[in-house]
């Protein structure tokens, strides 16, 4: 069983940011943390050593964080 990638361009771009500090805007809020994983349907953002799972469909924009 293979998973359909909802936004292949976003998926490929975000894969290149793994391990970096990023900022993610969703429809509800903005989160900042370390991108630890990218899967076809969600990303994993580590904030204060806690993983947050954000669905790809919820992402409005992503950028590198200023550190």
N, C-alpha and C positions, 0 to 999 in steps of 0.2 A: 504494500500500500504506500503510494507516494503522496506527499503533501503538495498542494497547489500553492505557488508563491503569488500572493496578492499583488505585490508591487516589485517585480524583479529588479528594476533600476535602483530603488531604495535599498533592497536587500543586498545587492552587490556593492553599493557605495558604503553602507554601514558596516559591512564585513571588514572593510579597510580601517575602521576606527577601533577595533577590539583592543582593549588594554589602555585606551586613552580616556582622559577625563572629558565628558561631554555634557551638553545641556539638551534636554528633550522637552519639546512643547507638545502636550496632548490637548484634547478638547477641554480638559478640566483644569490642568495645572502645568507648571514647569518643574522638572526634576533635574538635578545635577548629580552626577556620580561617575564611576568608572564602568565603562561598557565591558562586560565580561563574556558575553555570548550573544551570537546572532543566529536565530533559527528562522525558517521560512515564515512562521506566523507570529513570532514575538522576539523581543530582545530582553536581555537580562542586564539590569543596571544595578551596580553595587553602591549603596548609600550607607555610610557609617557601618560597614561590614555586614549589611543586610541586603539580600538580593530582592530586587523589585522586577517583576515580570510585566512588560509593557507590550501590548498587542501592536503589531505593525499597522493595523487599520486605525489605531488611535493616534498615531504620530502625525503631527502637523508639520513640524520641522525639527532638525537636529543640527547642532553646531559644536565645534570644539569649545571647551570651557577655557576661560582665562584663569591661569594659575599663578 
